[in-house]
Amino acid sequence: MGDIVNLRLARKRKARQATEEKAEENRRLHGRTKSDREQEQAERVNRDAFLDGHRLDRPDRNSE
């Protein structure tokens, strides 16, 4: 004779496992640490400031 299984608990266990697998996949695809995000933001700010500083036609001179 087979083991008695509570179907409600089995469904919940299966759903938790599926959710955890999906979360692991999302962490692998999209996960970055806070320091990675902050470093990328700082690099973007520096790059934009550098490019704005080397612009040939400055917007403040066009208003004259």
PDB file of N, CA, C and O in Angstrom:
ATOM      1  N   MET A   1       0.838  -1.178   0.000  1.00  0.00           N
ATOM      2  CA  MET A   1       0.000   0.000   0.000  1.00  0.00           C
ATOM      3  C   MET A   1       0.887   1.247   0.000  1.00  0.00           C
ATOM      4  O   MET A   1       1.934   1.264   0.647  1.00  0.00           O
ATOM      5  N   GLY A   2       0.474   2.282  -0.718  1.00  0.00           N
ATOM      6  CA  GLY A   2       1.258   3.500  -0.856  1.00  0.00           C
ATOM      7  C   GLY A   2       1.165   4.405   0.358  1.00  0.00           C
ATOM      8  O   GLY A   2       0.339   4.207   1.249  1.00  0.00           O
ATOM      9  N   ASP A   3       2.017   5.381   0.368  1.00  0.00           N
ATOM     10  CA  ASP A   3       2.006   6.364   1.449  1.00  0.00           C
ATOM     11  C   ASP A   3       0.797   7.269   1.302  1.00  0.00           C
ATOM     12  O   ASP A   3       0.358   7.584   0.196  1.00  0.00           O
ATOM     13  N   ILE A   4       0.273   7.676   2.447  1.00  0.00           N
ATOM     14  CA  ILE A   4      -0.850   8.613   2.449  1.00  0.00           C
ATOM     15  C   ILE A   4      -0.271  10.025   2.318  1.00  0.00           C
ATOM     16  O   ILE A   4       0.632  10.413   3.060  1.00  0.00           O
ATOM     17  N   VAL A   5      -0.811  10.785   1.357  1.00  0.00           N
ATOM     18  CA  VAL A   5      -0.300  12.126   1.079  1.00  0.00           C
ATOM     19  C   VAL A   5      -1.434  13.120   1.211  1.00  0.00           C
ATOM     20  O   VAL A   5      -2.503  12.936   0.629  1.00  0.00           O
ATOM     21  N   ASN A   6      -1.204  14.164   1.971  1.00  0.00           N
ATOM     22  CA  ASN A   6      -2.167  15.247   2.078  1.00  0.00           C
ATOM     23  C   ASN A   6      -2.007  16.102   0.822  1.00  0.00           C
ATOM     24  O   ASN A   6      -0.984  16.766   0.657  1.00  0.00           O
ATOM     25  N   LEU A   7      -3.000  16.096  -0.063  1.00  0.00           N
ATOM     26  CA  LEU A   7      -2.892  16.768  -1.353  1.00  0.00           C
ATOM     27  C   LEU A   7      -2.755  18.282  -1.212  1.00  0.00           C
ATOM     28  O   LEU A   7      -2.058  18.923  -1.999  1.00  0.00           O
ATOM     29  N   ARG A   8      -3.413  18.841  -0.220  1.00  0.00           N
ATOM     30  CA  ARG A   8      -3.328  20.284  -0.016  1.00  0.00           C
ATOM     31  C   ARG A   8      -1.886  20.679   0.309  1.00  0.00           C
ATOM     32  O   ARG A   8      -1.361  21.645  -0.246  1.00  0.00           O
ATOM     33  N   LEU A   9      -1.252  19.931   1.207  1.00  0.00           N
ATOM     34  CA  LEU A   9       0.136  20.230   1.560  1.00  0.00           C
ATOM     35  C   LEU A   9       1.081  19.954   0.393  1.00  0.00           C
ATOM     36  O   LEU A   9       2.055  20.681   0.196  1.00  0.00           O
ATOM     37  N   ALA A  10       0.803  18.925  -0.364  1.00  0.00           N
ATOM     38  CA  ALA A  10       1.641  18.605  -1.520  1.00  0.00           C
ATOM     39  C   ALA A  10       1.563  19.716  -2.562  1.00  0.00           C
ATOM     40  O   ALA A  10       2.579  20.086  -3.149  1.00  0.00           O
ATOM     41  N   ARG A  11       0.365  20.251  -2.796  1.00  0.00           N
ATOM     42  CA  ARG A  11       0.213  21.357  -3.750  1.00  0.00           C
ATOM     43  C   ARG A  11       0.958  22.590  -3.277  1.00  0.00           C
ATOM     44  O   ARG A  11       1.633  23.256  -4.062  1.00  0.00           O
ATOM     45  N   LYS A  12       0.837  22.896  -1.991  1.00  0.00           N
ATOM     46  CA  LYS A  12       1.529  24.063  -1.450  1.00  0.00           C
ATOM     47  C   LYS A  12       3.044  23.889  -1.555  1.00  0.00           C
ATOM     48  O   LYS A  12       3.759  24.830  -1.898  1.00  0.00           O
ATOM     49  N   ARG A  13       3.523  22.697  -1.261  1.00  0.00           N
ATOM     50  CA  ARG A  13       4.954  22.430  -1.338  1.00  0.00           C
ATOM     51  C   ARG A  13       5.453  22.586  -2.776  1.00  0.00           C
ATOM     52  O   ARG A  13       6.523  23.145  -3.018  1.00  0.00           O
ATOM     53  N   LYS A  14       4.668  22.087  -3.716  1.00  0.00           N
ATOM     54  CA  LYS A  14       5.043  22.188  -5.122  1.00  0.00           C
ATOM     55  C   LYS A  14       5.042  23.653  -5.574  1.00  0.00           C
ATOM     56  O   LYS A  14       5.932  24.076  -6.313  1.00  0.00           O
ATOM     57  N   ALA A  15       4.046  24.422  -5.131  1.00  0.00           N
ATOM     58  CA  ALA A  15       3.972  25.841  -5.500  1.00  0.00           C
ATOM     59  C   ALA A  15       5.147  26.613  -4.917  1.00  0.00           C
ATOM     60  O   ALA A  15       5.713  27.470  -5.596  1.00  0.00           O
ATOM     61  N   ARG A  16       5.531  26.327  -3.661  1.00  0.00           N
ATOM     62  CA  ARG A  16       6.679  26.998  -3.053  1.00  0.00           C
ATOM     63  C   ARG A  16       7.959  26.679  -3.804  1.00  0.00           C
ATOM     64  O   ARG A  16       8.801  27.552  -4.014  1.00  0.00           O
ATOM     65  N   GLN A  17       8.102  25.431  -4.207  1.00  0.00           N
ATOM     66  CA  GLN A  17       9.292  25.034  -4.939  1.00  0.00           C
ATOM     67  C   GLN A  17       9.350  25.738  -6.301  1.00  0.00           C
ATOM     68  O   GLN A  17      10.413  26.199  -6.717  1.00  0.00           O
ATOM     69  N   ALA A  18       8.223  25.819  -6.984  1.00  0.00           N
ATOM     70  CA  ALA A  18       8.184  26.496  -8.282  1.00  0.00           C
ATOM     71  C   ALA A  18       8.503  27.982  -8.118  1.00  0.00           C
ATOM     72  O   ALA A  18       9.218  28.559  -8.937  1.00  0.00           O
ATOM     73  N   THR A  19       7.976  28.596  -7.068  1.00  0.00           N
ATOM     74  CA  THR A  19       8.238  30.011  -6.811  1.00  0.00           C
ATOM     75  C   THR A  19       9.718  30.235  -6.529  1.00  0.00           C
ATOM     76  O   THR A  19      10.306  31.198  -7.021  1.00  0.00           O
ATOM     77  N   GLU A  20      10.318  29.360  -5.746  1.00  0.00           N
ATOM     78  CA  GLU A  20      11.731  29.495  -5.426  1.00  0.00           C
ATOM     79  C   GLU A  20      12.595  29.299  -6.671  1.00  0.00           C
ATOM     80  O   GLU A  20      13.596  29.996  -6.835  1.00  0.00           O
ATOM     81  N   GLU A  21      12.234  28.378  -7.539  1.00  0.00           N
ATOM     82  CA  GLU A  21      12.981  28.177  -8.774  1.00  0.00           C
ATOM     83  C   GLU A  21      12.897  29.405  -9.672  1.00  0.00           C
ATOM     84  O   GLU A  21      13.892  29.812 -10.273  1.00  0.00           O
ATOM     85  N   LYS A  22      11.712  29.991  -9.761  1.00  0.00           N
ATOM     86  CA  LYS A  22      11.527  31.199 -10.565  1.00  0.00           C
ATOM     87  C   LYS A  22      12.334  32.358  -9.975  1.00  0.00           C
ATOM     88  O   LYS A  22      12.945  33.129 -10.715  1.00  0.00           O
ATOM     89  N   ALA A  23      12.337  32.483  -8.641  1.00  0.00           N
ATOM     90  CA  ALA A  23      13.101  33.541  -7.987  1.00  0.00           C
ATOM     91  C   ALA A  23      14.591  33.367  -8.233  1.00  0.00           C
ATOM     92  O   ALA A  23      15.300  34.345  -8.465  1.00  0.00           O
ATOM     93  N   GLU A  24      15.065  32.141  -8.185  1.00  0.00           N
ATOM     94  CA  GLU A  24      16.481  31.878  -8.448  1.00  0.00           C
ATOM     95  C   GLU A  24      16.849  32.271  -9.880  1.00  0.00           C
ATOM     96  O   GLU A  24      17.908  32.851 -10.120  1.00  0.00           O
ATOM     97  N   GLU A  25      15.985  31.958 -10.807  1.00  0.00           N
ATOM     98  CA  GLU A  25      16.222  32.323 -12.201  1.00  0.00           C
ATOM     99  C   GLU A  25      16.257  33.841 -12.360  1.00  0.00           C
ATOM    100  O   GLU A  25      17.124  34.372 -13.055  1.00  0.00           O
ATOM    101  N   ASN A  26      15.323  34.540 -11.720  1.00  0.00           N
ATOM    102  CA  ASN A  26      15.287  36.004 -11.798  1.00  0.00           C
ATOM    103  C   ASN A  26      16.532  36.619 -11.160  1.00  0.00           C
ATOM    104  O   ASN A  26      17.074  37.596 -11.678  1.00  0.00           O
ATOM    105  N   ARG A  27      16.985  36.059 -10.046  1.00  0.00           N
ATOM    106  CA  ARG A  27      18.199  36.582  -9.414  1.00  0.00           C
ATOM    107  C   ARG A  27      19.391  36.401 -10.338  1.00  0.00           C
ATOM    108  O   ARG A  27      20.253  37.276 -10.427  1.00  0.00           O
ATOM    109  N   ARG A  28      19.440  35.285 -11.015  1.00  0.00           N
ATOM    110  CA  ARG A  28      20.551  35.030 -11.927  1.00  0.00           C
ATOM    111  C   ARG A  28      20.509  35.983 -13.112  1.00  0.00           C
ATOM    112  O   ARG A  28      21.549  36.476 -13.548  1.00  0.00           O
ATOM    113  N   LEU A  29      19.314  36.247 -13.638  1.00  0.00           N
ATOM    114  CA  LEU A  29      19.189  37.090 -14.820  1.00  0.00           C
ATOM    115  C   LEU A  29      19.308  38.577 -14.502  1.00  0.00           C
ATOM    116  O   LEU A  29      19.964  39.316 -15.237  1.00  0.00           O
ATOM    117  N   HIS A  30      18.684  39.018 -13.421  1.00  0.00           N
ATOM    118  CA  HIS A  30      18.553  40.454 -13.159  1.00  0.00           C
ATOM    119  C   HIS A  30      19.301  40.921 -11.918  1.00  0.00           C
ATOM    120  O   HIS A  30      19.386  42.124 -11.669  1.00  0.00           O
ATOM    121  N   GLY A  31      19.827  40.020 -11.161  1.00  0.00           N
ATOM    122  CA  GLY A  31      20.400  40.396  -9.871  1.00  0.00           C
ATOM    123  C   GLY A  31      21.712  41.118  -9.988  1.00  0.00           C
ATOM    124  O   GLY A  31      22.643  40.646 -10.641  1.00  0.00           O
ATOM    125  N   ARG A  32      21.784  42.264  -9.354  1.00  0.00           N
ATOM    126  CA  ARG A  32      23.032  43.007  -9.231  1.00  0.00           C
ATOM    127  C   ARG A  32      23.070  43.535  -7.812  1.00  0.00           C
ATOM    128  O   ARG A  32      22.033  43.827  -7.217  1.00  0.00           O
ATOM    129  N   THR A  33      24.252  43.654  -7.284  1.00  0.00           N
ATOM    130  CA  THR A  33      24.374  44.159  -5.929  1.00  0.00           C
ATOM    131  C   THR A  33      24.155  45.670  -5.923  1.00  0.00           C
ATOM    132  O   THR A  33      24.214  46.334  -6.958  1.00  0.00           O
ATOM    133  N   LYS A  34      23.905  46.180  -4.743  1.00  0.00           N
ATOM    134  CA  LYS A  34      23.685  47.617  -4.601  1.00  0.00           C
ATOM    135  C   LYS A  34      24.936  48.389  -5.023  1.00  0.00           C
ATOM    136  O   LYS A  34      24.838  49.443  -5.652  1.00  0.00           O
ATOM    137  N   SER A  35      26.100  47.865  -4.678  1.00  0.00           N
ATOM    138  CA  SER A  35      27.340  48.559  -5.050  1.00  0.00           C
ATOM    139  C   SER A  35      27.526  48.572  -6.570  1.00  0.00           C
ATOM    140  O   SER A  35      28.050  49.545  -7.113  1.00  0.00           O
ATOM    141  N   ASP A  36      27.109  47.513  -7.263  1.00  0.00           N
ATOM    142  CA  ASP A  36      27.179  47.503  -8.723  1.00  0.00           C
ATOM    143  C   ASP A  36      26.292  48.584  -9.318  1.00  0.00           C
ATOM    144  O   ASP A  36      26.703  49.298 -10.233  1.00  0.00           O
ATOM    145  N   ARG A  37      25.063  48.705  -8.793  1.00  0.00           N
ATOM    146  CA  ARG A  37      24.146  49.728  -9.305  1.00  0.00           C
ATOM    147  C   ARG A  37      24.674  51.127  -9.023  1.00  0.00           C
ATOM    148  O   ARG A  37      24.598  52.000  -9.888  1.00  0.00           O
ATOM    149  N   GLU A  38      25.211  51.355  -7.821  1.00  0.00           N
ATOM    150  CA  GLU A  38      25.733  52.672  -7.478  1.00  0.00           C
ATOM    151  C   GLU A  38      26.956  53.017  -8.321  1.00  0.00           C
ATOM    152  O   GLU A  38      27.118  54.166  -8.735  1.00  0.00           O
ATOM    153  N   GLN A  39      27.815  52.038  -8.580  1.00  0.00           N
ATOM    154  CA  GLN A  39      28.990  52.287  -9.407  1.00  0.00           C
ATOM    155  C   GLN A  39      28.580  52.634 -10.831  1.00  0.00           C
ATOM    156  O   GLN A  39      29.156  53.539 -11.436  1.00  0.00           O
ATOM    157  N   GLU A  40      27.603  51.934 -11.370  1.00  0.00           N
ATOM    158  CA  GLU A  40      27.132  52.237 -12.717  1.00  0.00           C
ATOM    159  C   GLU A  40      26.527  53.638 -12.787  1.00  0.00           C
ATOM    160  O   GLU A  40      26.735  54.359 -13.762  1.00  0.00           O
ATOM    161  N   GLN A  41      25.776  54.023 -11.748  1.00  0.00           N
ATOM    162  CA  GLN A  41      25.183  55.358 -11.700  1.00  0.00           C
ATOM    163  C   GLN A  41      26.278  56.422 -11.655  1.00  0.00           C
ATOM    164  O   GLN A  41      26.180  57.434 -12.348  1.00  0.00           O
ATOM    165  N   ALA A  42      27.315  56.209 -10.852  1.00  0.00           N
ATOM    166  CA  ALA A  42      28.415  57.175 -10.752  1.00  0.00           C
ATOM    167  C   ALA A  42      29.148  57.298 -12.085  1.00  0.00           C
ATOM    168  O   ALA A  42      29.502  58.402 -12.499  1.00  0.00           O
ATOM    169  N   GLU A  43      29.374  56.178 -12.754  1.00  0.00           N
ATOM    170  CA  GLU A  43      30.026  56.220 -14.061  1.00  0.00           C
ATOM    171  C   GLU A  43      29.174  56.974 -15.074  1.00  0.00           C
ATOM    172  O   GLU A  43      29.701  57.723 -15.896  1.00  0.00           O
ATOM    173  N   ARG A  44      27.865  56.780 -15.019  1.00  0.00           N
ATOM    174  CA  ARG A  44      26.969  57.475 -15.936  1.00  0.00           C
ATOM    175  C   ARG A  44      27.004  58.983 -15.686  1.00  0.00           C
ATOM    176  O   ARG A  44      27.031  59.766 -16.635  1.00  0.00           O
ATOM    177  N   VAL A  45      27.004  59.394 -14.416  1.00  0.00           N
ATOM    178  CA  VAL A  45      27.061  60.822 -14.082  1.00  0.00           C
ATOM    179  C   VAL A  45      28.371  61.428 -14.567  1.00  0.00           C
ATOM    180  O   VAL A  45      28.379  62.515 -15.145  1.00  0.00           O
ATOM    181  N   ASN A  46      29.479  60.727 -14.332  1.00  0.00           N
ATOM    182  CA  ASN A  46      30.782  61.244 -14.776  1.00  0.00           C
ATOM    183  C   ASN A  46      30.850  61.336 -16.293  1.00  0.00           C
ATOM    184  O   ASN A  46      31.366  62.317 -16.828  1.00  0.00           O
ATOM    185  N   ARG A  47      30.346  60.345 -16.982  1.00  0.00           N
ATOM    186  CA  ARG A  47      30.359  60.349 -18.441  1.00  0.00           C
ATOM    187  C   ARG A  47      29.518  61.510 -18.976  1.00  0.00           C
ATOM    188  O   ARG A  47      29.948  62.217 -19.888  1.00  0.00           O
ATOM    189  N   ASP A  48      28.324  61.708 -18.415  1.00  0.00           N
ATOM    190  CA  ASP A  48      27.468  62.793 -18.874  1.00  0.00           C
ATOM    191  C   ASP A  48      28.104  64.156 -18.603  1.00  0.00           C
ATOM    192  O   ASP A  48      28.020  65.055 -19.439  1.00  0.00           O
ATOM    193  N   ALA A  49      28.741  64.314 -17.436  1.00  0.00           N
ATOM    194  CA  ALA A  49      29.402  65.581 -17.122  1.00  0.00           C
ATOM    195  C   ALA A  49      30.565  65.827 -18.071  1.00  0.00           C
ATOM    196  O   ALA A  49      30.775  66.956 -18.516  1.00  0.00           O
ATOM    197  N   PHE A  50      31.313  64.795 -18.381  1.00  0.00           N
ATOM    198  CA  PHE A  50      32.434  64.930 -19.311  1.00  0.00           C
ATOM    199  C   PHE A  50      31.939  65.352 -20.692  1.00  0.00           C
ATOM    200  O   PHE A  50      32.497  66.261 -21.305  1.00  0.00           O
ATOM    201  N   LEU A  51      30.899  64.694 -21.174  1.00  0.00           N
ATOM    202  CA  LEU A  51      30.375  65.021 -22.496  1.00  0.00           C
ATOM    203  C   LEU A  51      29.774  66.420 -22.537  1.00  0.00           C
ATOM    204  O   LEU A  51      29.954  67.139 -23.520  1.00  0.00           O
ATOM    205  N   ASP A  52      29.064  66.815 -21.489  1.00  0.00           N
ATOM    206  CA  ASP A  52      28.498  68.160 -21.452  1.00  0.00           C
ATOM    207  C   ASP A  52      29.591  69.221 -21.394  1.00  0.00           C
ATOM    208  O   ASP A  52      29.431  70.305 -21.956  1.00  0.00           O
ATOM    209  N   GLY A  53      30.687  68.925 -20.727  1.00  0.00           N
ATOM    210  CA  GLY A  53      31.798  69.862 -20.626  1.00  0.00           C
ATOM    211  C   GLY A  53      32.540  70.041 -21.942  1.00  0.00           C
ATOM    212  O   GLY A  53      33.195  71.063 -22.144  1.00  0.00           O
ATOM    213  N   HIS A  54      32.450  69.082 -22.826  1.00  0.00           N
ATOM    214  CA  HIS A  54      33.157  69.144 -24.098  1.00  0.00           C
ATOM    215  C   HIS A  54      32.224  69.431 -25.277  1.00  0.00           C
ATOM    216  O   HIS A  54      32.591  69.239 -26.436  1.00  0.00           O
ATOM    217  N   ARG A  55      31.049  69.880 -24.970  1.00  0.00           N
ATOM    218  CA  ARG A  55      30.072  70.202 -26.019  1.00  0.00           C
ATOM    219  C   ARG A  55      30.524  71.458 -26.758  1.00  0.00           C
ATOM    220  O   ARG A  55      30.961  72.421 -26.128  1.00  0.00           O
ATOM    221  N   LEU A  56      30.424  71.458 -28.073  1.00  0.00           N
ATOM    222  CA  LEU A  56      30.860  72.608 -28.864  1.00  0.00           C
ATOM    223  C   LEU A  56      29.826  73.725 -28.857  1.00  0.00           C
ATOM    224  O   LEU A  56      30.186  74.885 -28.657  1.00  0.00           O
ATOM    225  N   ASP A  57      28.580  73.416 -29.065  1.00  0.00           N
ATOM    226  CA  ASP A  57      27.551  74.449 -29.035  1.00  0.00           C
ATOM    227  C   ASP A  57      26.835  74.369 -27.691  1.00  0.00           C
ATOM    228  O   ASP A  57      26.034  73.467 -27.451  1.00  0.00           O
ATOM    229  N   ARG A  58      27.134  75.311 -26.838  1.00  0.00           N
ATOM    230  CA  ARG A  58      26.566  75.297 -25.492  1.00  0.00           C
ATOM    231  C   ARG A  58      25.188  75.952 -25.510  1.00  0.00           C
ATOM    232  O   ARG A  58      24.994  76.997 -26.131  1.00  0.00           O
ATOM    233  N   PRO A  59      24.251  75.335 -24.832  1.00  0.00           N
ATOM    234  CA  PRO A  59      22.882  75.864 -24.846  1.00  0.00           C
ATOM    235  C   PRO A  59      22.787  77.267 -24.226  1.00  0.00           C
ATOM    236  O   PRO A  59      21.911  78.037 -24.620  1.00  0.00           O
ATOM    237  N   ASP A  60      23.657  77.623 -23.272  1.00  0.00           N
ATOM    238  CA  ASP A  60      23.586  78.950 -22.642  1.00  0.00           C
ATOM    239  C   ASP A  60      24.038  80.054 -23.592  1.00  0.00           C
ATOM    240  O   ASP A  60      23.649  81.206 -23.401  1.00  0.00           O
ATOM    241  N   ARG A  61      24.839  79.749 -24.600  1.00  0.00           N
ATOM    242  CA  ARG A  61      25.288  80.754 -25.565  1.00  0.00           C
ATOM    243  C   ARG A  61      24.259  80.989 -26.671  1.00  0.00           C
ATOM    244  O   ARG A  61      24.277  82.043 -27.305  1.00  0.00           O
ATOM    245  N   ASN A  62      23.385  80.052 -26.909  1.00  0.00           N
ATOM    246  CA  ASN A  62      22.373  80.193 -27.966  1.00  0.00           C
ATOM    247  C   ASN A  62      21.301  81.215 -27.597  1.00  0.00           C
ATOM    248  O   ASN A  62      20.635  81.746 -28.485  1.00  0.00           O
ATOM    249  N   SER A  63      21.120  81.501 -26.311  1.00  0.00           N
ATOM    250  CA  SER A  63      20.064  82.425 -25.902  1.00  0.00           C
ATOM    251  C   SER A  63      20.447  83.878 -26.153  1.00  0.00           C
ATOM    252  O   SER A  63      19.581  84.749 -26.070  1.00  0.00           O
ATOM    253  N   GLU A  64      21.708  84.176 -26.457  1.00  0.00           N
ATOM    254  CA  GLU A  64      22.139  85.574 -26.672  1.00  0.00           C
ATOM    255  C   GLU A  64      21.821  86.071 -28.031  1.00  0.00           C
ATOM    256  O   GLU A  64      22.122  87.221 -28.354  1.00  0.00           O
TER     257      GLU A  64
END
